[in-house]
């Protein structure tokens, strides 16, 4: 099986691929960190397919997709009668992935009691099915992913420090798409041609200069997953007879008939206690922060977008003590 394709020329992304190649052969747990939509599952798969386990099982489990009471059974299996509804024996993911790799996504959602059992599995390479005292040897390469800050969760008592210590031998942190500006149009082209092929379109898809500029100026909070959705929607809705995409819509909910959201009473109460000057200052600060994020913290572009001078922007940044590092 081929390794999943990962596109990008940004130095920050190429550093990630180099680190993956370095870590893939090692029989150690790997922790993949990144915002939603940055491709953590693709990196996990690449770690497996570049390892000596490439021809063995590669299984995955999303820890946020299951009832917390079921995660332990999914991972370690159970004996018949171990709990109500356990009519027959179940083989868990660790046994199924023996000699291969197991990818645990959304790790931060794992219940504390399962974290403890996972720690013992990493330390001793053994598991016990629910309802059984018999230990079973397993040889599994563990790859975990999360979009949360695990050290902060440890401080808050929401994640085990000893488990984080075992998992943090190798940490791969994925850069968000807004810090890979040179990759945005490359990825957009890839997604456009792929959807055009699926739809059997005759013309090769291209983008107008204005669309390319819009793609590069947007902050992409949903990262690559959001970009893929936007491009596919644009090809379907906004490409002309020659296959050229003339517009993109980053907000599929934008409509004059969109239901009006209920007012946030809590927010109104907070603002009601602020004077006119304070409310204006809060709005001014938020406007600058949002514009900086949208333009990748490029202050010249931000000033142009706000229609103020660069020196005026610098004064406002200093006034509101705004972090400009991104």
BAFI-253114 format. One record per residue (C-alpha): chain; residue number from 1; residue in three letters; x, y, z. Coordinates in Angstrom, 3 decimals. Layout:
N
R  drenfi  rovo  marro        xx        yy        zz
R       A   NUM    ALA         X         Y         Z
...
END
This chain:
326
R  drenfi  rovo  marro        xx        yy        zz
R       A     1    UNK     0.000     0.000     0.000
R       A     2    UNK     1.299     3.456    -0.879
R       A     3    UNK     1.947     6.066     1.747
R       A     4    UNK    -0.832     8.711     1.763
R       A     5    UNK     0.158    11.744    -0.291
R       A     6    UNK     1.129    14.884     1.588
R       A     7    UNK     1.531    18.037    -0.480
R       A     8    UNK     3.511    21.117     0.475
R       A     9    UNK     6.701    23.084    -0.097
R       A    10    UNK     6.607    25.363     2.953
R       A    11    UNK     9.801    24.979     5.033
R       A    12    UNK     7.778    24.366     8.203
R       A    13    UNK     5.917    21.507     6.516
R       A    14    UNK     9.042    20.002     4.956
R       A    15    UNK    10.591    19.953     8.434
R       A    16    UNK     7.638    17.877     9.601
R       A    17    UNK     8.101    15.372     6.772
R       A    18    UNK    11.814    15.100     7.585
R       A    19    UNK    10.972    14.407    11.220
R       A    20    UNK     8.432    11.758    10.200
R       A    21    UNK    11.074    10.000     8.094
R       A    22    UNK    13.481    10.105    11.033
R       A    23    UNK    10.981     8.721    13.560
R       A    24    UNK     9.126     6.190    11.403
R       A    25    UNK    11.654     3.327    11.810
R       A    26    UNK    11.782     3.665    15.616
R       A    27    UNK     9.668     1.375    17.764
R       A    28    UNK     8.554     4.225    20.039
R       A    29    UNK     5.246     6.029    20.623
R       A    30    UNK     4.766     9.232    18.650
R       A    31    UNK     2.533    12.145    19.613
R       A    32    UNK     1.128    14.259    16.745
R       A    33    UNK    -0.106    17.731    17.722
R       A    34    UNK    -1.999    20.140    15.517
R       A    35    UNK    -5.118    22.234    15.018
R       A    36    UNK    -8.217    20.617    13.551
R       A    37    UNK    -7.901    19.904     9.853
R       A    38    UNK    -4.083    20.027     9.665
R       A    39    UNK    -3.708    16.399     8.566
R       A    40    UNK    -2.745    14.607    11.775
R       A    41    UNK    -4.272    11.348    10.544
R       A    42    UNK    -2.197    11.516     7.325
R       A    43    UNK     0.984    11.994     9.333
R       A    44    UNK     0.064     9.026    11.540
R       A    45    UNK    -0.494     6.831     8.478
R       A    46    UNK     2.809     7.967     6.977
R       A    47    UNK     4.619     7.000    10.181
R       A    48    UNK     3.183     3.507     9.818
R       A    49    UNK     3.819     3.031     6.093
R       A    50    UNK     7.418     4.240     6.344
R       A    51    UNK     8.134     1.809     9.192
R       A    52    UNK     9.042    -1.871     9.110
R       A    53    UNK     5.428    -2.558    10.120
R       A    54    UNK     4.089    -1.191     6.803
R       A    55    UNK     2.687    -4.570     5.703
R       A    56    UNK     0.974    -5.287     9.046
R       A    57    UNK    -2.291    -4.001    10.480
R       A    58    UNK    -2.817    -0.255    10.815
R       A    59    UNK    -5.890     0.448    12.977
R       A    60    UNK    -7.319     3.670    14.348
R       A    61    UNK    -9.717     4.760    17.064
R       A    62    UNK   -11.188     8.220    17.622
R       A    63    UNK   -11.396     8.633    21.390
R       A    64    UNK   -14.021    11.386    21.037
R       A    65    UNK   -16.402     9.313    18.916
R       A    66    UNK   -17.262     6.744    21.583
R       A    67    UNK   -19.040     6.782    24.895
R       A    68    UNK   -16.253     6.963    27.533
R       A    69    UNK   -17.510     3.687    29.013
R       A    70    UNK   -16.881     1.882    25.707
R       A    71    UNK   -13.336     3.074    24.971
R       A    72    UNK   -11.726     0.590    27.349
R       A    73    UNK   -13.552    -2.324    25.731
R       A    74    UNK   -12.675    -1.076    22.237
R       A    75    UNK    -8.994    -0.866    23.095
R       A    76    UNK    -8.469    -3.897    25.298
R       A    77    UNK   -11.430    -6.150    24.498
R       A    78    UNK   -13.638    -7.981    26.979
R       A    79    UNK   -14.675   -11.438    28.069
R       A    80    UNK   -18.230   -12.675    27.743
R       A    81    UNK   -20.226   -11.494    30.746
R       A    82    UNK   -17.706    -8.791    31.690
R       A    83    UNK   -20.546    -6.260    31.869
R       A    84    UNK   -24.220    -5.984    30.992
R       A    85    UNK   -24.660    -6.619    27.277
R       A    86    UNK   -21.305    -8.390    26.834
R       A    87    UNK   -22.823   -11.589    25.456
R       A    88    UNK   -19.632   -12.808    23.813
R       A    89    UNK   -15.891   -12.285    23.856
R       A    90    UNK   -14.531    -9.254    22.016
R       A    91    UNK   -11.004    -8.768    20.704
R       A    92    UNK    -9.810    -5.188    21.249
R       A    93    UNK    -7.820    -2.913    18.956
R       A    94    UNK    -4.504    -3.691    20.643
R       A    95    UNK    -4.832    -7.408    19.909
R       A    96    UNK    -6.084    -6.731    16.380
R       A    97    UNK    -3.113    -4.436    15.690
R       A    98    UNK    -0.501    -6.859    17.057
R       A    99    UNK     2.808    -6.505    15.122
R       A   100    UNK     1.343    -3.374    13.498
R       A   101    UNK     0.375     0.186    14.496
R       A   102    UNK    -2.530     1.697    16.410
R       A   103    UNK    -3.558     5.337    15.902
R       A   104    UNK    -5.476     6.991    18.759
R       A   105    UNK    -7.022    10.270    17.629
R       A   106    UNK    -8.435    12.923    20.010
R       A   107    UNK    -6.310    11.466    22.824
R       A   108    UNK    -7.236    14.262    25.246
R       A   109    UNK   -10.781    12.849    25.396
R       A   110    UNK    -9.611     9.550    26.895
R       A   111    UNK   -11.023     8.912    30.412
R       A   112    UNK    -8.455     8.922    33.243
R       A   113    UNK    -8.991     5.245    34.134
R       A   114    UNK    -8.269     4.252    30.527
R       A   115    UNK    -5.208     6.501    30.524
R       A   116    UNK    -3.842     4.476    33.441
R       A   117    UNK    -4.413     1.197    31.619
R       A   118    UNK    -2.832     2.631    28.445
R       A   119    UNK     0.247     3.624    30.454
R       A   120    UNK     0.675     0.054    31.711
R       A   121    UNK     0.310    -1.263    28.177
R       A   122    UNK     3.086     1.038    26.940
R       A   123    UNK     5.364     0.098    29.827
R       A   124    UNK     4.909    -3.684    29.764
R       A   125    UNK     3.562    -4.432    26.252
R       A   126    UNK     0.749    -6.385    27.867
R       A   127    UNK    -2.999    -5.978    28.113
R       A   128    UNK    -5.856    -7.541    30.063
R       A   129    UNK    -9.310    -7.866    28.576
R       A   130    UNK   -12.168    -6.536    30.683
R       A   131    UNK   -13.426    -9.334    32.935
R       A   132    UNK   -10.158   -11.273    32.755
R       A   133    UNK    -7.001   -11.439    34.907
R       A   134    UNK    -4.964   -13.074    32.169
R       A   135    UNK    -2.255   -10.902    30.594
R       A   136    UNK    -1.779   -10.977    26.823
R       A   137    UNK     1.477    -9.916    25.175
R       A   138    UNK     1.063    -7.350    22.384
R       A   139    UNK     3.572    -5.722    20.034
R       A   140    UNK     1.963    -2.495    18.857
R       A   141    UNK     3.487     0.791    17.704
R       A   142    UNK     1.319     3.522    19.253
R       A   143    UNK     0.670     6.829    17.468
R       A   144    UNK    -1.516     9.405    19.229
R       A   145    UNK    -2.934    12.746    18.124
R       A   146    UNK    -4.687    15.707    19.677
R       A   147    UNK    -5.529    19.332    18.921
R       A   148    UNK    -5.278    20.282    22.597
R       A   149    UNK    -2.341    21.433    24.732
R       A   150    UNK    -1.608    18.336    26.805
R       A   151    UNK     0.890    19.998    29.223
R       A   152    UNK    -1.870    22.481    30.140
R       A   153    UNK    -4.314    19.616    30.681
R       A   154    UNK    -1.763    17.959    32.971
R       A   155    UNK    -1.548    21.172    35.010
R       A   156    UNK    -5.361    21.218    35.238
R       A   157    UNK    -5.424    17.589    36.385
R       A   158    UNK    -7.256    16.450    33.240
R       A   159    UNK    -4.445    14.308    31.781
R       A   160    UNK    -1.938    12.004    33.463
R       A   161    UNK     1.564    13.439    33.713
R       A   162    UNK     3.200     9.989    33.680
R       A   163    UNK     1.361     9.029    30.491
R       A   164    UNK     2.415    12.264    28.809
R       A   165    UNK     6.005    11.538    29.828
R       A   166    UNK     5.857     8.174    28.047
R       A   167    UNK     4.186     9.572    24.943
R       A   168    UNK     6.409    12.632    24.565
R       A   169    UNK     9.552    10.769    23.513
R       A   170    UNK     8.715    12.013    20.020
R       A   171    UNK     6.371    14.942    19.393
R       A   172    UNK     5.462    16.176    15.909
R       A   173    UNK     3.681    19.538    15.814
R       A   174    UNK     1.957    20.400    12.533
R       A   175    UNK     1.963    24.032    11.332
R       A   176    UNK    -1.485    25.510    10.632
R       A   177    UNK    -2.282    26.353     7.022
R       A   178    UNK    -2.132    30.115     7.687
R       A   179    UNK     1.613    29.662     8.302
R       A   180    UNK     2.011    27.718     5.035
R       A   181    UNK     0.935    30.494     2.673
R       A   182    UNK     2.999    29.130    -0.228
R       A   183    UNK     1.128    25.810    -0.024
R       A   184    UNK    -2.428    27.166    -0.178
R       A   185    UNK    -2.724    27.476    -3.974
R       A   186    UNK    -0.812    24.217    -4.476
R       A   187    UNK    -3.319    22.353    -2.297
R       A   188    UNK    -6.240    24.216    -3.881
R       A   189    UNK    -5.088    23.094    -7.343
R       A   190    UNK    -4.839    19.499    -6.134
R       A   191    UNK    -8.355    19.492    -4.632
R       A   192    UNK    -9.791    21.240    -7.705
R       A   193    UNK    -8.413    18.694   -10.171
R       A   194    UNK    -9.508    15.820    -7.965
R       A   195    UNK   -13.131    16.974    -7.740
R       A   196    UNK   -13.134    17.816   -11.473
R       A   197    UNK   -12.082    14.229   -12.211
R       A   198    UNK   -14.810    12.872    -9.940
R       A   199    UNK   -17.401    15.027   -11.730
R       A   200    UNK   -16.052    14.090   -15.193
R       A   201    UNK   -15.516    17.743   -16.143
R       A   202    UNK   -13.950    18.250   -19.574
R       A   203    UNK   -11.780    21.277   -18.786
R       A   204    UNK    -8.843    21.519   -16.413
R       A   205    UNK    -9.799    23.725   -13.479
R       A   206    UNK    -7.939    27.014   -12.948
R       A   207    UNK    -8.326    30.042   -10.675
R       A   208    UNK    -8.517    33.744   -11.455
R       A   209    UNK    -5.833    35.997    -9.971
R       A   210    UNK    -8.428    37.525    -7.659
R       A   211    UNK    -9.443    34.095    -6.340
R       A   212    UNK    -5.811    33.139    -5.707
R       A   213    UNK    -5.289    36.347    -3.751
R       A   214    UNK    -8.450    35.662    -1.756
R       A   215    UNK    -7.282    32.126    -0.983
R       A   216    UNK    -3.902    33.361     0.276
R       A   217    UNK    -5.392    36.215     2.333
R       A   218    UNK    -7.898    34.067     4.268
R       A   219    UNK    -6.806    32.713     7.679
R       A   220    UNK    -8.246    29.148     7.239
R       A   221    UNK    -9.285    28.367    10.829
R       A   222    UNK   -10.358    24.900     9.641
R       A   223    UNK    -7.010    24.423     7.863
R       A   224    UNK    -6.669    21.887     5.010
R       A   225    UNK   -10.051    20.281     5.630
R       A   226    UNK   -11.768    23.651     5.289
R       A   227    UNK    -9.740    24.490     2.166
R       A   228    UNK   -10.805    21.223     0.558
R       A   229    UNK   -14.495    21.954     1.219
R       A   230    UNK   -14.226    25.523    -0.094
R       A   231    UNK   -12.467    24.460    -3.303
R       A   232    UNK   -14.842    21.603    -4.051
R       A   233    UNK   -17.816    23.893    -3.484
R       A   234    UNK   -16.271    26.582    -5.727
R       A   235    UNK   -15.660    24.131    -8.579
R       A   236    UNK   -19.291    23.012    -8.430
R       A   237    UNK   -20.870    26.434    -7.966
R       A   238    UNK   -18.533    29.055    -9.420
R       A   239    UNK   -16.550    27.635   -12.350
R       A   240    UNK   -17.330    28.916   -15.847
R       A   241    UNK   -17.601    27.002   -19.138
R       A   242    UNK   -13.793    27.027   -19.500
R       A   243    UNK   -13.272    25.494   -16.051
R       A   244    UNK   -12.035    28.714   -14.455
R       A   245    UNK   -13.114    29.334   -10.846
R       A   246    UNK   -14.245    32.957   -10.666
R       A   247    UNK   -15.236    33.176    -6.989
R       A   248    UNK   -14.996    31.306    -3.710
R       A   249    UNK   -17.371    31.236    -0.785
R       A   250    UNK   -15.655    30.538     2.544
R       A   251    UNK   -18.932    30.754     4.473
R       A   252    UNK   -21.534    28.277     3.157
R       A   253    UNK   -24.065    29.671     5.652
R       A   254    UNK   -23.912    33.203     4.235
R       A   255    UNK   -27.425    34.066     3.076
R       A   256    UNK   -29.873    36.979     3.430
R       A   257    UNK   -32.354    34.373     4.747
R       A   258    UNK   -30.046    32.939     7.383
R       A   259    UNK   -31.876    32.545    10.729
R       A   260    UNK   -30.986    35.267    13.204
R       A   261    UNK   -29.036    33.974    16.199
R       A   262    UNK   -30.526    34.406    19.647
R       A   263    UNK   -28.929    37.336    21.486
R       A   264    UNK   -26.224    36.417    23.997
R       A   265    UNK   -27.702    37.773    27.218
R       A   266    UNK   -24.478    37.096    29.132
R       A   267    UNK   -22.509    39.216    26.659
R       A   268    UNK   -25.101    41.982    26.916
R       A   269    UNK   -24.838    41.984    30.713
R       A   270    UNK   -21.043    42.269    30.538
R       A   271    UNK   -21.169    45.165    28.067
R       A   272    UNK   -23.898    46.917    30.031
R       A   273    UNK   -21.369    47.415    32.835
R       A   274    UNK   -18.838    49.033    30.477
R       A   275    UNK   -18.862    52.707    29.661
R       A   276    UNK   -18.920    54.095    26.117
R       A   277    UNK   -15.130    54.585    25.963
R       A   278    UNK   -14.414    51.043    27.208
R       A   279    UNK   -16.830    49.469    24.720
R       A   280    UNK   -15.239    51.373    21.838
R       A   281    UNK   -11.771    50.305    23.013
R       A   282    UNK   -12.842    46.635    23.206
R       A   283    UNK   -14.296    46.789    19.698
R       A   284    UNK   -11.165    48.543    18.358
R       A   285    UNK    -8.862    45.918    19.884
R       A   286    UNK   -10.917    42.988    18.551
R       A   287    UNK   -11.066    44.523    15.059
R       A   288    UNK    -7.263    44.856    14.925
R       A   289    UNK    -6.654    41.334    16.248
R       A   290    UNK    -9.108    39.802    13.740
R       A   291    UNK    -7.551    41.733    10.847
R       A   292    UNK    -4.017    40.739    11.874
R       A   293    UNK    -5.020    37.064    11.966
R       A   294    UNK    -6.730    37.315     8.571
R       A   295    UNK    -3.582    38.779     6.975
R       A   296    UNK    -1.128    36.377     8.674
R       A   297    UNK     0.123    39.180    10.976
R       A   298    UNK     1.534    41.159     8.031
R       A   299    UNK     1.080    44.645     9.428
R       A   300    UNK     1.362    46.523     6.129
R       A   301    UNK    -1.495    44.480     4.645
R       A   302    UNK    -3.455    44.880     7.865
R       A   303    UNK    -3.109    48.674     7.763
R       A   304    UNK    -4.256    48.737     4.125
R       A   305    UNK    -7.289    46.592     4.958
R       A   306    UNK    -8.242    48.914     7.832
R       A   307    UNK    -7.578    51.972     5.619
R       A   308    UNK    -5.209    53.532     8.134
R       A   309    UNK    -1.486    54.288     7.952
R       A   310    UNK     1.142    51.815     9.086
R       A   311    UNK     2.197    54.200    11.891
R       A   312    UNK    -1.415    54.538    13.064
R       A   313    UNK    -1.675    50.745    13.229
R       A   314    UNK     1.588    50.508    15.204
R       A   315    UNK     0.233    53.077    17.664
R       A   316    UNK    -3.001    51.132    18.161
R       A   317    UNK    -1.109    47.866    18.625
R       A   318    UNK     0.997    49.507    21.323
R       A   319    UNK    -2.062    51.142    22.904
R       A   320    UNK    -3.936    47.851    23.253
R       A   321    UNK    -0.803    45.753    24.000
R       A   322    UNK    -1.633    43.325    21.140
R       A   323    UNK     0.605    40.337    20.502
R       A   324    UNK     1.767    40.498    16.859
R       A   325    UNK     3.685    37.199    16.771
R       A   326    UNK     0.713    35.055    15.633
END
